[in-house]
Amino acid sequence: MAVAESPITFPVGDVEVSGVYARPDSPFATLVLAHGAGAGMEHPFMSGFTRGLNDDGVATLRFNFPYREAGRKFPDRPPAAIAAWRAAMHEAMRRGTEHGDTGPVWAAGKSFGGRMASMAVAEGMDSAGLVYLGYPLHPPGKPEKLRDEHLYGLTLPMLFLQGTRDTFATPDLLEGVVSRIGPSAVLDWIAGGDHSFAVAGKKRDAAEIGASLAPKVAKFMRSRG
């Protein structure tokens, strides 16, 4: 039976943002999920991924950044995005405490959302681990413009899920970054996947693609629990 989802709102500074919270019976962990730059929390990839995690015993909270909530197209600058991340993690922890749950709370994000999560952790946000659904290591076609400096000081468990055809991360460059981070970081390649994890010649809708990644993430969370 599908886990019930609850629409929520919570404050980020002077504004309110929307979220969706879902909690299976006796979850072993909670994962907070942020969207990428071009789509909000309502995107089928996001809902498919969180529902897949719910089915595997993970509570989830996915949320909108303030720019998305306001209907703007250009992503928030890092300070605003980091503030949103802090607020979302606080909300997830608060809801867990209401249920008597003191289990681990993880942060995850699609592309921009994952990068902002890692920057928030680098600035002191508490998280049990990080999951990157397509880390945007560099802009497409610009491998010299790496977005990696803040990653090397992080020691918490990190899972990089990345498509082998993702133009935002040249394979050898990402492998080098993950190797330099050290044993806390794991890189799992999705064969043939692009930045949205779509595989050429394999027809799947976005919700199915998102759900297909959930077992890998739940397994990693359990292994680092």
ABEGO torsion letter per residue (X at the ends): XBBBBBBBBBBBEABBBBBBBBBBBGBABBBBBBBBAABBAABAAAAAAAAAAAAAGBBBBBBBBAAAAAGBABBBBAAAAAAAAAAAAAAAAAAAAAAGBABBBBBBBBEAAAAAAAAAAAAGBBBABBBBBGBBABBBGBAABBBAAAAAABABBBBBBBBAABAABBAAAAAAAAAAAEAABBBBBBBGBBAAGBBBGBBBBAAAAAAAAAAAAAAAAAAAX
